[in-house]
């Protein structure tokens, strides 16, 4: 009996993000330079716990606005 062959394709959902993102890309480098705690502290003052729908992560919301701010 021969051993089962290994699945060389792997599973997309089991890979680490750093394995398929170019860590030298300028947006990856920019994300490492941003002090995300400052945004969380400042925006956290305007959120009220238990009211409305659950908040999305601050990093996501700020990251989505960065291209808009860069255009202005």
Chimera marker file (.cmm) of the C-alpha trace (Angstrom):
<marker_set name="trace">
<marker id="1" x="0.000" y="0.000" z="0.000" r="1" g="1" b="0" radius="0.5"/>
<marker id="2" x="1.362" y="3.414" z="-0.973" r="1" g="1" b="0" radius="0.5"/>
<marker id="3" x="1.029" y="6.524" z="1.217" r="1" g="1" b="0" radius="0.5"/>
<marker id="4" x="-1.582" y="9.092" z="0.265" r="1" g="1" b="0" radius="0.5"/>
<marker id="5" x="-0.242" y="11.877" z="-1.896" r="1" g="1" b="0" radius="0.5"/>
<marker id="6" x="0.045" y="15.306" z="-0.326" r="1" g="1" b="0" radius="0.5"/>
<marker id="7" x="-2.340" y="17.969" z="-1.582" r="1" g="1" b="0" radius="0.5"/>
<marker id="8" x="0.132" y="20.485" z="-3.040" r="1" g="1" b="0" radius="0.5"/>
<marker id="9" x="-2.514" y="23.133" z="-3.620" r="1" g="1" b="0" radius="0.5"/>
<marker id="10" x="-3.149" y="23.651" z="0.084" r="1" g="1" b="0" radius="0.5"/>
<marker id="11" x="-6.034" y="25.539" z="1.580" r="1" g="1" b="0" radius="0.5"/>
<marker id="12" x="-6.480" y="29.259" z="0.977" r="1" g="1" b="0" radius="0.5"/>
<marker id="13" x="-8.105" y="29.792" z="4.346" r="1" g="1" b="0" radius="0.5"/>
<marker id="14" x="-5.287" y="28.171" z="6.310" r="1" g="1" b="0" radius="0.5"/>
<marker id="15" x="-2.522" y="30.378" z="4.906" r="1" g="1" b="0" radius="0.5"/>
<marker id="16" x="-1.169" y="33.322" z="6.821" r="1" g="1" b="0" radius="0.5"/>
<marker id="17" x="-1.883" y="36.703" z="5.280" r="1" g="1" b="0" radius="0.5"/>
<marker id="18" x="1.840" y="37.480" z="5.200" r="1" g="1" b="0" radius="0.5"/>
<marker id="19" x="2.400" y="34.460" z="2.924" r="1" g="1" b="0" radius="0.5"/>
<marker id="20" x="0.546" y="35.936" z="-0.040" r="1" g="1" b="0" radius="0.5"/>
<marker id="21" x="0.893" y="39.702" z="0.490" r="1" g="1" b="0" radius="0.5"/>
<marker id="22" x="3.940" y="41.566" z="-0.713" r="1" g="1" b="0" radius="0.5"/>
<marker id="23" x="5.365" y="42.850" z="2.564" r="1" g="1" b="0" radius="0.5"/>
<marker id="24" x="7.445" y="45.401" z="0.626" r="1" g="1" b="0" radius="0.5"/>
<marker id="25" x="4.372" y="47.082" z="-0.887" r="1" g="1" b="0" radius="0.5"/>
<marker id="26" x="4.088" y="50.773" z="0.020" r="1" g="1" b="0" radius="0.5"/>
<marker id="27" x="0.639" y="50.356" z="1.612" r="1" g="1" b="0" radius="0.5"/>
<marker id="28" x="1.906" y="47.579" z="3.867" r="1" g="1" b="0" radius="0.5"/>
<marker id="29" x="4.808" y="49.783" z="4.928" r="1" g="1" b="0" radius="0.5"/>
<marker id="30" x="2.433" y="52.715" z="5.507" r="1" g="1" b="0" radius="0.5"/>
<marker id="31" x="0.164" y="50.603" z="7.715" r="1" g="1" b="0" radius="0.5"/>
<marker id="32" x="3.161" y="49.764" z="9.919" r="1" g="1" b="0" radius="0.5"/>
<marker id="33" x="4.046" y="53.453" z="10.320" r="1" g="1" b="0" radius="0.5"/>
<marker id="34" x="0.563" y="54.620" z="11.390" r="1" g="1" b="0" radius="0.5"/>
<marker id="35" x="-0.080" y="54.860" z="15.118" r="1" g="1" b="0" radius="0.5"/>
<marker id="36" x="-3.491" y="53.154" z="15.152" r="1" g="1" b="0" radius="0.5"/>
<marker id="37" x="-3.934" y="53.623" z="18.926" r="1" g="1" b="0" radius="0.5"/>
<marker id="38" x="-4.262" y="57.397" z="18.415" r="1" g="1" b="0" radius="0.5"/>
<marker id="39" x="-7.213" y="56.856" z="16.083" r="1" g="1" b="0" radius="0.5"/>
<marker id="40" x="-8.808" y="54.340" z="18.449" r="1" g="1" b="0" radius="0.5"/>
<marker id="41" x="-8.481" y="56.754" z="21.362" r="1" g="1" b="0" radius="0.5"/>
<marker id="42" x="-9.869" y="59.772" z="19.490" r="1" g="1" b="0" radius="0.5"/>
<marker id="43" x="-12.721" y="57.996" z="17.717" r="1" g="1" b="0" radius="0.5"/>
<marker id="44" x="-13.503" y="55.907" z="20.794" r="1" g="1" b="0" radius="0.5"/>
<marker id="45" x="-14.716" y="59.059" z="22.558" r="1" g="1" b="0" radius="0.5"/>
<marker id="46" x="-17.664" y="59.405" z="20.162" r="1" g="1" b="0" radius="0.5"/>
<marker id="47" x="-18.880" y="55.800" z="20.363" r="1" g="1" b="0" radius="0.5"/>
<marker id="48" x="-21.578" y="54.868" z="22.859" r="1" g="1" b="0" radius="0.5"/>
<marker id="49" x="-21.529" y="51.241" z="23.950" r="1" g="1" b="0" radius="0.5"/>
<marker id="50" x="-24.785" y="49.362" z="23.515" r="1" g="1" b="0" radius="0.5"/>
<marker id="51" x="-26.367" y="51.925" z="21.160" r="1" g="1" b="0" radius="0.5"/>
<marker id="52" x="-27.011" y="51.151" z="17.498" r="1" g="1" b="0" radius="0.5"/>
<marker id="53" x="-25.280" y="48.439" z="15.557" r="1" g="1" b="0" radius="0.5"/>
<marker id="54" x="-21.916" y="47.115" z="16.765" r="1" g="1" b="0" radius="0.5"/>
<marker id="55" x="-18.949" y="49.249" z="15.798" r="1" g="1" b="0" radius="0.5"/>
<marker id="56" x="-16.551" y="48.125" z="13.103" r="1" g="1" b="0" radius="0.5"/>
<marker id="57" x="-12.818" y="48.069" z="13.868" r="1" g="1" b="0" radius="0.5"/>
<marker id="58" x="-11.336" y="51.565" z="13.893" r="1" g="1" b="0" radius="0.5"/>
<marker id="59" x="-8.443" y="50.466" z="11.701" r="1" g="1" b="0" radius="0.5"/>
<marker id="60" x="-10.886" y="49.330" z="9.007" r="1" g="1" b="0" radius="0.5"/>
<marker id="61" x="-12.866" y="52.575" z="9.064" r="1" g="1" b="0" radius="0.5"/>
<marker id="62" x="-9.768" y="54.812" z="8.971" r="1" g="1" b="0" radius="0.5"/>
<marker id="63" x="-8.155" y="52.629" z="6.307" r="1" g="1" b="0" radius="0.5"/>
<marker id="64" x="-11.209" y="52.956" z="4.089" r="1" g="1" b="0" radius="0.5"/>
<marker id="65" x="-11.028" y="56.753" z="4.337" r="1" g="1" b="0" radius="0.5"/>
<marker id="66" x="-7.294" y="57.101" z="3.598" r="1" g="1" b="0" radius="0.5"/>
<marker id="67" x="-7.682" y="57.043" z="-0.227" r="1" g="1" b="0" radius="0.5"/>
<marker id="68" x="-10.405" y="59.716" z="0.024" r="1" g="1" b="0" radius="0.5"/>
<marker id="69" x="-8.232" y="61.959" z="2.196" r="1" g="1" b="0" radius="0.5"/>
<marker id="70" x="-5.265" y="61.519" z="-0.156" r="1" g="1" b="0" radius="0.5"/>
<marker id="71" x="-7.345" y="62.791" z="-3.096" r="1" g="1" b="0" radius="0.5"/>
<marker id="72" x="-8.408" y="65.955" z="-1.257" r="1" g="1" b="0" radius="0.5"/>
<link id1="1" id2="2" r="1" g="1" b="0" radius="0.2"/>
<link id1="2" id2="3" r="1" g="1" b="0" radius="0.2"/>
<link id1="3" id2="4" r="1" g="1" b="0" radius="0.2"/>
<link id1="4" id2="5" r="1" g="1" b="0" radius="0.2"/>
<link id1="5" id2="6" r="1" g="1" b="0" radius="0.2"/>
<link id1="6" id2="7" r="1" g="1" b="0" radius="0.2"/>
<link id1="7" id2="8" r="1" g="1" b="0" radius="0.2"/>
<link id1="8" id2="9" r="1" g="1" b="0" radius="0.2"/>
<link id1="9" id2="10" r="1" g="1" b="0" radius="0.2"/>
<link id1="10" id2="11" r="1" g="1" b="0" radius="0.2"/>
<link id1="11" id2="12" r="1" g="1" b="0" radius="0.2"/>
<link id1="12" id2="13" r="1" g="1" b="0" radius="0.2"/>
<link id1="13" id2="14" r="1" g="1" b="0" radius="0.2"/>
<link id1="14" id2="15" r="1" g="1" b="0" radius="0.2"/>
<link id1="15" id2="16" r="1" g="1" b="0" radius="0.2"/>
<link id1="16" id2="17" r="1" g="1" b="0" radius="0.2"/>
<link id1="17" id2="18" r="1" g="1" b="0" radius="0.2"/>
<link id1="18" id2="19" r="1" g="1" b="0" radius="0.2"/>
<link id1="19" id2="20" r="1" g="1" b="0" radius="0.2"/>
<link id1="20" id2="21" r="1" g="1" b="0" radius="0.2"/>
<link id1="21" id2="22" r="1" g="1" b="0" radius="0.2"/>
<link id1="22" id2="23" r="1" g="1" b="0" radius="0.2"/>
<link id1="23" id2="24" r="1" g="1" b="0" radius="0.2"/>
<link id1="24" id2="25" r="1" g="1" b="0" radius="0.2"/>
<link id1="25" id2="26" r="1" g="1" b="0" radius="0.2"/>
<link id1="26" id2="27" r="1" g="1" b="0" radius="0.2"/>
<link id1="27" id2="28" r="1" g="1" b="0" radius="0.2"/>
<link id1="28" id2="29" r="1" g="1" b="0" radius="0.2"/>
<link id1="29" id2="30" r="1" g="1" b="0" radius="0.2"/>
<link id1="30" id2="31" r="1" g="1" b="0" radius="0.2"/>
<link id1="31" id2="32" r="1" g="1" b="0" radius="0.2"/>
<link id1="32" id2="33" r="1" g="1" b="0" radius="0.2"/>
<link id1="33" id2="34" r="1" g="1" b="0" radius="0.2"/>
<link id1="34" id2="35" r="1" g="1" b="0" radius="0.2"/>
<link id1="35" id2="36" r="1" g="1" b="0" radius="0.2"/>
<link id1="36" id2="37" r="1" g="1" b="0" radius="0.2"/>
<link id1="37" id2="38" r="1" g="1" b="0" radius="0.2"/>
<link id1="38" id2="39" r="1" g="1" b="0" radius="0.2"/>
<link id1="39" id2="40" r="1" g="1" b="0" radius="0.2"/>
<link id1="40" id2="41" r="1" g="1" b="0" radius="0.2"/>
<link id1="41" id2="42" r="1" g="1" b="0" radius="0.2"/>
<link id1="42" id2="43" r="1" g="1" b="0" radius="0.2"/>
<link id1="43" id2="44" r="1" g="1" b="0" radius="0.2"/>
<link id1="44" id2="45" r="1" g="1" b="0" radius="0.2"/>
<link id1="45" id2="46" r="1" g="1" b="0" radius="0.2"/>
<link id1="46" id2="47" r="1" g="1" b="0" radius="0.2"/>
<link id1="47" id2="48" r="1" g="1" b="0" radius="0.2"/>
<link id1="48" id2="49" r="1" g="1" b="0" radius="0.2"/>
<link id1="49" id2="50" r="1" g="1" b="0" radius="0.2"/>
<link id1="50" id2="51" r="1" g="1" b="0" radius="0.2"/>
<link id1="51" id2="52" r="1" g="1" b="0" radius="0.2"/>
<link id1="52" id2="53" r="1" g="1" b="0" radius="0.2"/>
<link id1="53" id2="54" r="1" g="1" b="0" radius="0.2"/>
<link id1="54" id2="55" r="1" g="1" b="0" radius="0.2"/>
<link id1="55" id2="56" r="1" g="1" b="0" radius="0.2"/>
<link id1="56" id2="57" r="1" g="1" b="0" radius="0.2"/>
<link id1="57" id2="58" r="1" g="1" b="0" radius="0.2"/>
<link id1="58" id2="59" r="1" g="1" b="0" radius="0.2"/>
<link id1="59" id2="60" r="1" g="1" b="0" radius="0.2"/>
<link id1="60" id2="61" r="1" g="1" b="0" radius="0.2"/>
<link id1="61" id2="62" r="1" g="1" b="0" radius="0.2"/>
<link id1="62" id2="63" r="1" g="1" b="0" radius="0.2"/>
<link id1="63" id2="64" r="1" g="1" b="0" radius="0.2"/>
<link id1="64" id2="65" r="1" g="1" b="0" radius="0.2"/>
<link id1="65" id2="66" r="1" g="1" b="0" radius="0.2"/>
<link id1="66" id2="67" r="1" g="1" b="0" radius="0.2"/>
<link id1="67" id2="68" r="1" g="1" b="0" radius="0.2"/>
<link id1="68" id2="69" r="1" g="1" b="0" radius="0.2"/>
<link id1="69" id2="70" r="1" g="1" b="0" radius="0.2"/>
<link id1="70" id2="71" r="1" g="1" b="0" radius="0.2"/>
<link id1="71" id2="72" r="1" g="1" b="0" radius="0.2"/>
</marker_set>
